[in-house]
Amino acid sequence: MKILIQVICFGLLLSVCISKPTEKTEDEFIPSITFPDTKNRITFEVEIAKTAHSREKGLMYRAFLAEKKGMLFIFDYEAIHSFWMKNTYIPLDIIFINSKKEIVDIIENTQPQSLHVRKPIAPSLYVLEINGGLAKKYGLKKNMRVDF
């Protein structure tokens, strides 16, 4: 009986060791977004929020966001997408990007934990959230092209 248990355990261990690794889904990749027209070609690594749930949660409940990190919201259609800062603990710059991958509006230094609804002046398909003050620091402006 002891030998049978050892053989079963060895078989389970062997199957775990030689099993094929699971492939990453699209949501697990951390892509980058680049502003090529800035002085030093600024690039941010971004998390993707493309489902209704991930877009609703956004950067809520986070106490820190590294300087060259952000979250890219991808919507199903171009429209006026509004944002608020409920349960968001850090000030953010919200950059609205249209389907042509051009900045159409920037809302700077949003107030943390505010229920004030923030809307862009033009429709967007993508929205990038980065630390508050970085849009100004890096010279991001309306009509600027974005690569991702």
N, C-alpha and C positions, 0 to 999 in steps of 0.2 A: 504494500500500500504506500509506503514511504517513497519508493522508487517511482510509482505512478504519479504521485503529487509533484515530485521533482521534475518529471518529464513534462507534465502539464505546465508547470511554472516556467520551465525553460522554453517551451513552445510559445507561450504568451509573450515572454521577454523577447524572443527571437522575432516574432511577428511585429512587435512594436518597433524594434530596431531596424528592420528591413522594409517597413511599410513606406509607401510612397508619400512624400510630404504633400500636404494640402497646398493647392495653389491659392495665391492671394486674390481676393476679390477686388474689384475696382475701388471700393470704399476704403480699403486698407492702404492704398498707395498715398503718399504725401507728395503731390505735385508742387510745382513752383509757379509763381506768377511774377512776371518781369515788366518793369516800366523802362523800355529801351531809350526813351527820350529824356531821361533824367541825366544829370551830370555824370554819375557813376554807374548807370544802368542798374538800378535797384531791383533786387529779387527777394521775394518772400516765399518761404515754404508755407503751404496752406493745408489745412484740413478741409475736407469737402462736406458741405451740408446740402444734400440734394433731395432728401426725402422730407415730407411734411414734418415728421417728428424731429429730424436733425435740424431743420431750419427753425423750428419753434424753440428748440433748446439753445441753439447757437453757442455762444460763449458764456452762458449762465453758470453761476457757481464757481467760477475760476478766480483765484486770487492773483494770478500771475500769467502774463503772456510774454514770451521772449520777444526781443525787438524785431527780429527778422521772421517772425511767425505771424500767421493770421488764419482767418476762416473765410473760405469762398462759398457763398450761397449760390446755388444754381437753381434757377426757377424753370418751370415748364413753358413759360411764355413771357414775352416782354410786356411789362406793365409798370404802374407806379406801385412799387412794393414798399410798405411802411415798416418801420422798426421802432422798438422801444427798448429800454434798458432794464426791464424787470429782472431782478435777481442777477444782474450783471454787476460785478464788484469793481471793475476797472474802467476808466474812461476809454472810449474807442473813437477812432475815425472811421466813418462809414463811407465807402467809396462805391458809387453806383456806376455800373458799366453796361453799355447797351450791346445789342447783338453784333455790332460791328467791332466790338472790343475797344470802345472808346469811353473814356470817363465822361459821364453826363452830369454828375453832381458829386460833391463831397460835403458831408456833414462832419465837422471837426469837433473833437473833444466832447463827446456826449456825456451827459451827467450820469454817473453810476446810479443804479436802482431807481431811475426815473420812469414813471408811467407815461411821460410825455411822448406822443407818437411823432416820429420823425419821418418825413416824406421827401423824396427827391423832387426836383423841378421837371424831370423828364423820365420817361419809361426806361427801365433797365431789365436785363435778362440775368445779370450777375451782380452780386454785391460782395465786396471785400471788406472785412472788418480787421483793422490793425490797431495797435496801441495809439491812444490819443496823442496828438502832436506830431506823429510821424509823417503825415501827409505834408504838413508845412515844412518839417525838417528836411524832407527829401525832394521838395519842390513839385509834388504831384498837383496837377491842375486839370480843370475841365478841358475836354477835347484831346487829352493826351492818349496815345495809343497804349494798349496793354497786350502782352503776349502770355499765353498759357496753353 
